[in-house]
C-alpha cells in the first residue's frame, strides 16, 4: 500500500550518490587496515605462534565481530538513505516496508486520521532503536582494549612464573632452566602482543569505524528531520489550523444561537 502526496521542495542530502555511508566507511577502513596489515603482518604471525595463552586469538575474534557489525551498520544506513531519497522524490510511502518507510508512514497515517504529529518525537524513537546497534561497535572497541590489558597482566604472570622456574633450577637442572626461559619469553610476548593488538584494533581501527557509523546515522537522522519539516510538519500545522478554525466557527455558532434565544 502506498501513501501519496504532492511533491514539495527538493532537498540536498548530506550523502550524495557517490559519497554513500558505505563508501565513506570503506575509505576509512582501507586507510587504517592496509597500513596496519603491511606494517604488522609479520608480528601477527609471530603473535599467533608465541602467545600460548590464546588471548591474541580472542582479540582477533572480538575484532572480527565488531568489524562485521560496523560494516552491516554502514550497509543498512546506506539502504535507508536510498529509501529516504525515494520518499523525497516521489512522496510515496510503502506501508509494507519497515525502517524509514514505517517512520514516515506512521506520521502520515496519523495526519490522515486527523491527529497532529510531533515528527521529532517519532524520529527520536526511530533513532534510539538504531543507536543501540551503533553503540555496540564502540562498546566492542572498549572491550578489545580491556582484553588487551588483561592479556598484559596474564603475560606478566607467565613471565614471573618463568623467572621463578629459572631461579629454582639454576645450577641444578639445565633443561628446567631452558624451559623456564622459554616460558619467560612467551609470557613477555603475550604481554606485548596483546597490548599492541588490543590497542591498535580496538582503540584505533574499530574506534574510527564506530565514529564513522555514528556520523552516518547522525547525517541520516538530520536528513529525515529536514524532510519531515518540509513535508510532514506543514500538513500537521495545516490540520491544527483547520481544527482551530472549525472550533472557532462552532463557538461563534453557539454564541449566535444563545443570542437568538435571549432575544
Secondary structure, 3 states (H helix, E strand, C coil): CEEECCCCCCCCCCCCCCCCHHHHHHHHHHHHHHHHHHHHHHHHHHHHHHCCCCHHHHHHHHHHHHHHHHHHHHHHHHHHHHHHHHHHHHCEEECCCCCHHHHHHHHHHHHHCCCCCCHHHHHHHHHHHHHHHHHHHHHHHHHHHHHHHHHHHHHHHHHHHHHHHHHHHCCCCHHHHHHHHHHHHHHHHHHHHHHHHHHHHHHHHHHHHHHHHHHHHHHHHHHHHHHHHHHHHHHHHHHHHHHHHHHHHHHHHHHHHHHHHHC
